[in-house]
Amino acid sequence: MKNREQSIVEQLEKEFPIMPDYFEGMLQHIIEDEVGAAAAEQICQEKTESKGKRHVRRTAVKWVAVAAIVLICGVTVTATENNDLFKVLSDILKWEHIEPYMQKVNPEVEKTTEFVSRQEEQIFKENGGEELTFENPLWEISDAWYDGATLYFTASQSEEAKRLTDCDVSNHDHIRVNGRDALLSAYPIDEFDYEYKIPYHGRYECKVDLTDAQVEGDLEVCIPLVIYRHDAVNPQSHSYAGKQEITFEVKADNTEKAKKAPAGLDNRKSYDFDGGTAEIREFSIAPSTLKIKFKYTMDGPGAEEKMNQISEFQVKDADGNNGEIMTSSMRDAYTTKSGGFSMIVEMEIRGIDPDTESLTFYMLTSDFDSEGKHIPGTEKEMNSFTLPVKELIEE
């Protein structure tokens, strides 16, 4: 008769024939936290390379230890190699910021709400067209991630949608969250022939930035979908064939790490650095992202020339973690009355500890070649300033 340990080992061997890197890394962190680095080294897998494929050697002792730690620490089924959302988030977030914000969702077809009619829909109906209708959601969404600032989810087309071999099920760029307009960024995960626009029946990685959406509490997410029929002869030509709106709820049970500086002219705070000032206009921080907008002013003669020498920014939290700058812009530059030079800087950054006590922004300059191109490895710090996060977000 099999004992409990043998059953666990066989089940793990069956479910994880090859352990994905992101799950393995997460387990190692958990194991080290629980039993220490030395013991963890004895527990974790040993890898070998054979015939171009990765093989993992396991022993019953190692797997039972790992299984016990997983059960103790509460790592749920969402952290498996078959979970699309976990795969997406493992490339975006630190592992400790993934599991606490994951939740199950259950989309339904919205039967009462009418979203804005398009001209192509009106023409379709005027010409006697009969819309395709479906009782069940054409997008399947099982998991969502929400930290109070950003909503992530993955969507796959339902079996019913996949049977529409001559049709695309497309999403609107704009959705509604608690009745407010929000921008949906949906990116195909699977291969897709953009050139010929062959109907795409794959999966989507979806992101909704709610930092400035002024939504509170649990979320009611409404996604309009449009069905387009592709011409059999010319796949690039398509026409309206129907619509559907799906809704699902997301709980706001774990949003306390999402913090925001109070808005308004009276709440702006300035911080000096050697040769200038940074005036913070907007600031928000959460596990998913840090967003900041500030007026950056350099004083004295040659300020404009110095400003133009900035080649890049660096951002570090109090623990020295380097933030990854996802987007940045410098605009609205002007000469100040005192002869200095100012511009507005906006950044979106990820990889920063949401509980950090401070943030340091570094302005770097570098050498350029004869064509005016930046020479990697020649970066030098021009100046920097440090922001006390708690002071920024206090009312």
KOLVEXDREN-849556 format. One record per residue (C-alpha): residue in three letters; x, z, y. Coordinates in steps of 0.2 Angstrom, whole numbers. Each point is the difference from the previous one (the first is absolute). Last residue first. Layout:
REM KOLVEXDREN-849556
ALA / X / Z / Y
...
***
This chain:
REM KOLVEXDREN-849556
GLU / -12 / 18 / 321
GLU / 16 / 1 / -11
ILE / 5 / -16 / -8
LEU / 16 / -3 / 11
GLU / 6 / 18 / -1
LYS / -1 / 1 / -19
VAL / 10 / -17 / -1
PRO / 15 / 6 / 11
LEU / 7 / -17 / 5
THR / 18 / -4 / 0
PHE / 9 / -13 / 11
SER / 14 / -13 / -3
ASN / 13 / -10 / 9
MET / 10 / -16 / -3
GLU / 5 / 3 / -18
LYS / 11 / -13 / -7
GLU / -4 / -14 / -13
THR / 14 / -11 / -5
GLY / -4 / -1 / -18
PRO / -11 / -16 / 1
ILE / 5 / -12 / 14
HIS / -15 / -4 / 11
LYS / -1 / -18 / 4
GLY / 4 / -7 / 18
GLU / 7 / -16 / -7
SER / 18 / 6 / 4
ASP / -3 / 16 / -10
PHE / -8 / 16 / 6
ASP / 6 / 18 / -1
SER / -12 / 14 / -1
THR / -12 / 12 / 9
LEU / -10 / 14 / -7
MET / -14 / 10 / 8
TYR / -3 / 16 / -11
PHE / -16 / 9 / -1
THR / 0 / 18 / -7
LEU / -15 / 8 / -7
SER / -4 / 18 / -1
GLU / -9 / 14 / -10
THR / -3 / -12 / -15
ASP / -17 / 3 / -10
PRO / -4 / -18 / -1
ASP / 17 / -4 / -7
ILE / 4 / -17 / 6
GLY / 1 / -15 / -13
ARG / -11 / -11 / 11
ILE / 1 / -6 / 18
GLU / -11 / -10 / 12
MET / 8 / -2 / 17
GLU / -5 / -4 / 18
VAL / 13 / 0 / 15
ILE / -6 / -3 / 18
MET / 14 / -5 / 12
SER / 9 / 8 / 15
PHE / 16 / -4 / 10
GLY / 8 / 10 / 14
GLY / 2 / -4 / 18
SER / -9 / 15 / 7
LYS / -16 / -10 / 3
THR / 0 / -5 / -19
THR / 4 / -17 / -6
TYR / -12 / -7 / -13
ALA / -2 / -3 / -18
ASP / -18 / -2 / -7
ARG / 5 / -2 / -18
MET / 11 / 6 / -14
SER / -8 / -1 / -18
SER / 2 / 8 / -17
THR / -8 / -2 / -17
MET / 5 / 7 / -17
ILE / 14 / 11 / 6
GLU / 6 / 9 / -16
GLY / 4 / 18 / 4
ASN / 17 / 7 / -4
ASN / -1 / 18 / -7
GLY / 11 / 12 / 8
ASP / -9 / 16 / -4
ALA / -7 / 1 / 18
ASP / -7 / -17 / 0
LYS / 10 / -16 / 4
VAL / -4 / -16 / 9
GLN / 12 / -14 / 4
PHE / -3 / -14 / 13
GLU / 8 / -17 / 1
SER / 11 / -12 / 10
ILE / -1 / 9 / 17
GLN / 11 / -10 / 12
ASN / -14 / -6 / 11
MET / -3 / 18 / 5
LYS / 18 / 2 / 6
GLU / -2 / -16 / 10
GLU / -16 / 7 / 8
ALA / 8 / 17 / 4
GLY / 15 / -8 / 8
PRO / 0 / 13 / 14
GLY / -10 / 16 / -3
ASP / -14 / 5 / -11
MET / -6 / -5 / -17
THR / -19 / 2 / -3
TYR / -9 / -2 / -17
LYS / -19 / 2 / 2
PHE / -7 / 5 / -17
LYS / -11 / -5 / -14
ILE / 1 / 8 / -17
LYS / -7 / -2 / -18
LEU / 5 / 9 / -15
THR / -7 / -6 / -17
SER / -6 / 4 / -17
PRO / 3 / 19 / -1
ALA / -7 / 2 / 18
ILE / 7 / 0 / 17
SER / -8 / -5 / 17
PHE / 7 / -3 / 17
GLU / -6 / -9 / 16
ARG / 7 / -1 / 18
ILE / 17 / 10 / -2
GLU / 11 / -1 / 15
ALA / 18 / -3 / -5
THR / 13 / 3 / 14
GLY / 17 / -6 / 6
GLY / 19 / 1 / 1
ASP / 4 / 13 / -14
PHE / -17 / 4 / -7
ASP / -16 / 8 / 8
TYR / -16 / 3 / -8
SER / -17 / -3 / 8
LYS / -17 / 6 / -5
ARG / -17 / -9 / 3
ASN / -15 / 12 / -1
ASP / -7 / -2 / 17
LEU / 0 / -19 / -1
GLY / -12 / 0 / -15
ALA / 1 / 2 / -19
PRO / 4 / 15 / -11
ALA / 14 / -3 / -12
LYS / -5 / -3 / -18
LYS / 1 / 8 / -17
ALA / -3 / -6 / -17
LYS / 6 / 14 / -12
GLU / -17 / 8 / -1
THR / -8 / -15 / -8
ASN / -3 / 5 / -18
ASP / -18 / 2 / -3
ALA / -6 / -16 / 10
LYS / -10 / -7 / -14
VAL / -2 / -19 / -1
GLU / -17 / -8 / -3
PHE / -3 / -18 / -5
THR / -9 / -15 / 7
ILE / -2 / -18 / -5
GLU / -7 / -14 / 10
GLN / -4 / -17 / -8
LYS / 0 / -18 / 6
GLY / -5 / -18 / -5
ALA / 6 / -18 / -2
TYR / 9 / -5 / 16
SER / 11 / -15 / -2
HIS / 17 / -5 / -6
SER / 12 / -14 / 2
GLN / 18 / 3 / -5
PRO / -5 / -3 / -18
ASN / -4 / -18 / 3
VAL / -8 / -8 / -14
ALA / -10 / 14 / -7
ASP / -4 / 7 / 17
HIS / 3 / 19 / 1
ARG / -15 / 12 / 2
TYR / 2 / 15 / 11
ILE / -7 / 17 / -3
VAL / 1 / 12 / 14
LEU / 3 / 19 / -2
PRO / -4 / 13 / 13
ILE / 8 / 17 / -3
CYS / -8 / 17 / 5
VAL / 9 / 16 / -2
GLU / -9 / 17 / 2
LEU / 14 / 12 / 4
ASP / -1 / 19 / -2
GLY / 4 / 10 / 16
GLU / 4 / -8 / 17
VAL / 3 / -17 / 6
GLN / 8 / -3 / 17
ALA / 7 / -17 / -5
ASP / 17 / 3 / 8
THR / 10 / 5 / -16
LEU / -12 / -9 / -11
ASP / 11 / -14 / -7
VAL / -8 / -8 / -14
LYS / 11 / -7 / -14
CYS / -5 / -11 / -15
GLU / 11 / -6 / -15
TYR / -10 / -14 / -8
ARG / -2 / -6 / -18
GLY / -3 / -17 / -7
HIS / -14 / -13 / 0
TYR / 7 / -12 / 13
PRO / -9 / -17 / 1
ILE / 13 / -13 / 2
LYS / 5 / -1 / 19
TYR / 12 / -15 / -3
GLU / 14 / 6 / 10
TYR / -3 / 19 / -3
ASP / 1 / -1 / -19
PHE / -1 / 18 / -4
GLU / 10 / 12 / -11
ASP / -7 / 17 / -2
ILE / 0 / 14 / 13
PRO / -10 / -9 / 13
TYR / 1 / 9 / 17
ALA / -15 / 9 / 9
SER / 2 / 7 / 17
LEU / -17 / 7 / 6
LEU / -3 / 4 / 18
ALA / -12 / 13 / 5
ASP / -17 / -1 / 9
ARG / -10 / 16 / 0
GLY / -15 / 4 / -10
ASN / 8 / 14 / -10
VAL / 14 / -13 / -5
ARG / -6 / -18 / 3
ILE / 10 / -15 / -5
HIS / 9 / -14 / 10
ASP / 12 / -13 / -8
HIS / -15 / -6 / -10
ASN / 3 / -1 / -19
SER / 0 / -16 / -11
VAL / -8 / -3 / -17
ASP / 6 / -18 / -4
CYS / -11 / -12 / -10
ASP / 3 / -14 / -12
THR / 4 / 11 / -15
LEU / -14 / 12 / 4
ARG / 2 / 9 / -17
LYS / 14 / 10 / 9
ALA / -14 / 8 / 11
GLU / -10 / 6 / -14
GLU / 15 / 7 / -9
SER / 3 / 10 / 16
GLN / 14 / -4 / 12
SER / 13 / 13 / 3
ALA / 2 / 12 / 14
THR / 14 / 12 / 4
PHE / -2 / 14 / 12
TYR / 9 / 8 / 15
LEU / -8 / 9 / 15
THR / 12 / 6 / 14
ALA / -1 / 14 / 12
GLY / -9 / 15 / -8
ASP / 10 / -1 / -16
TYR / -11 / -12 / -10
TRP / 4 / -9 / -17
ALA / -13 / -9 / -10
ASP / -3 / -4 / -18
SER / -13 / -9 / -10
ILE / -4 / -16 / 10
GLU / -8 / -15 / -8
TRP / -5 / -14 / 12
LEU / -14 / -11 / -4
PRO / -12 / 16 / 0
ASN / -15 / -2 / -11
GLU / -17 / -7 / 3
PHE / 6 / -17 / 6
THR / -6 / -13 / 11
LEU / 5 / -18 / 3
GLU / -9 / -7 / 15
GLU / -12 / -15 / -1
GLY / 4 / -14 / 12
GLY / -15 / -8 / 9
ASN / 10 / -9 / 13
GLU / -5 / 13 / 13
LYS / 7 / 13 / -12
PHE / 17 / -7 / -1
ILE / 0 / -4 / 19
GLN / -3 / 19 / 3
GLU / 13 / 6 / -12
GLU / 13 / -12 / 8
GLN / -4 / 7 / 17
ARG / 3 / 18 / -6
SER / -12 / 14 / -2
VAL / 5 / 17 / 5
PHE / -2 / 13 / -13
GLU / -17 / 4 / -7
THR / -2 / 18 / -8
THR / -13 / 4 / -12
LYS / 6 / -5 / -18
GLU / 17 / 7 / 0
VAL / 8 / -3 / -17
GLU / 9 / 15 / -7
PRO / 18 / 5 / -1
ASN / 5 / 15 / -10
VAL / 15 / 10 / 6
LYS / 13 / 10 / -9
GLN / 13 / 10 / 10
MET / 18 / 0 / 4
TYR / 7 / 10 / 15
PRO / 9 / 14 / -10
GLU / 8 / -13 / -11
ILE / 9 / -11 / 12
HIS / 9 / 11 / 13
GLU / 12 / 8 / -13
TRP / 6 / -18 / -5
LYS / 6 / -5 / 17
LEU / -10 / -14 / 7
ILE / 0 / -19 / 1
ASP / 7 / -7 / -17
SER / -9 / 14 / -10
LEU / -16 / -4 / 10
VAL / -2 / -17 / -8
LYS / 4 / 6 / -18
PHE / -12 / 14 / 2
LEU / -14 / -11 / 7
ASP / 2 / -12 / -15
ASN / -2 / 13 / -13
ASN / 6 / -6 / -17
GLU / 17 / 7 / 1
THR / -8 / 18 / 1
ALA / -1 / 12 / 14
THR / -19 / 0 / 1
VAL / -1 / 8 / -17
THR / 4 / 17 / 8
VAL / 16 / 10 / 4
GLY / -6 / 18 / 0
CYS / 16 / 9 / 1
ILE / -2 / 9 / -17
LEU / -7 / -15 / -9
VAL / 15 / -11 / 6
ILE / 12 / 14 / -4
ALA / -7 / 2 / -18
ALA / 1 / -19 / -3
VAL / 18 / -1 / 6
ALA / 5 / 14 / -12
VAL / -10 / -8 / -14
TRP / 9 / -16 / 4
LYS / 17 / 7 / 0
VAL / -2 / 10 / -16
ALA / -8 / -15 / -9
THR / 14 / -11 / 4
ARG / 0 / -15 / 11
ARG / 11 / -16 / 1
VAL / -6 / -12 / 13
HIS / 3 / -19 / -1
ARG / 2 / -11 / 15
LYS / 1 / -19 / -4
GLY / 14 / -12 / 2
LYS / 5 / 0 / -18
SER / 3 / 19 / 0
GLU / 3 / 11 / 15
THR / -1 / 19 / -4
LYS / -9 / 14 / 9
GLU / 1 / 19 / -4
GLN / -16 / 9 / 5
CYS / -1 / 16 / 9
ILE / 0 / 17 / -9
GLN / 19 / 4 / -1
GLU / 2 / -5 / 18
ALA / -15 / 11 / 5
ALA / 9 / 15 / -7
ALA / 14 / -2 / 12
ALA / -10 / -5 / 15
GLY / -12 / 15 / -1
VAL / -15 / 5 / -11
GLU / -15 / -3 / 11
ASP / 7 / -9 / 16
GLU / 11 / -11 / -11
ILE / -14 / -4 / -11
ILE / -11 / -5 / 14
HIS / 14 / -11 / 8
GLN / 3 / -8 / -17
LEU / -18 / -4 / -3
MET / -2 / -9 / 17
GLY / 16 / -10 / -4
GLU / -8 / -5 / -17
PHE / -16 / -5 / 8
TYR / 8 / -11 / 13
ASP / 12 / -8 / -13
PRO / -14 / -5 / -12
MET / 1 / 8 / -17
ILE / 0 / -13 / -14
PRO / -11 / 3 / -15
PHE / -10 / 12 / 11
GLU / -17 / 2 / -7
LYS / 5 / -1 / -19
GLU / 15 / 10 / 1
LEU / -9 / 13 / 10
GLN / -14 / 1 / -13
GLU / 13 / 2 / -14
VAL / 9 / 14 / 9
ILE / -15 / 9 / 4
SER / -6 / -1 / -18
GLN / 17 / 6 / -7
GLU / -1 / 15 / 12
ARG / -18 / 5 / -6
ASN / 5 / 0 / -18
LYS / -4 / -14 / -12
MET / -6 / 4 / -17
***
